Amino acid sequence: QLQLVESGGGLVQPGGSLRLSCAASGTTLEYYAVGWFRQAPGKEREGISCISSADQSSRSADSVKGRFIISRDNDKKTVYLDMNSLKPEDTGVYYCAAPKELFRLCRLDHVPWYYYWGQGTQVTVSS
């Protein structure tokens, strides 16, 4: 059973940077697509960025393109989200997730497609 744990959240000023980590245990992460999601207070959970397993192709929401970079280190069983030029509207709880099936291309358009979820890490962008 795949288990995911996020870390790296915190309070940062607008324009600052943070690196989120999604660490896997229970099984190898190498064969899973992984997505990062954000949920702001009173809003639905939205897909931010994802990375596939085999070809490591990635997708990002328009709101974070050019600012957020997703990457993975399969040896460390970890997926990272480097967040730059942070804005107050980036505030929320950030979750990483993986689908039940292996070797899938990642997607951001259908949250229920993801099966394994971490507990989330809070990111607050404020001066």
Beta strands, then each sheet from edge to edge (+ up, - down):
strand 1: 3-7
strand 2: 10-12
strand 3: 18-25
strand 4: 34-39
strand 5: 46-51
strand 6: 58-60
strand 7: 68-73
strand 8: 78-83
strand 9: 92-99
strand 10: 114-117
strand 11: 121-125
sheet 1: 1+ 3- 8+ 7-
sheet 2: 2+ 11+ 9- 4+ 5- 6+
sheet 3: 2+ 11+ 9- 10+
end
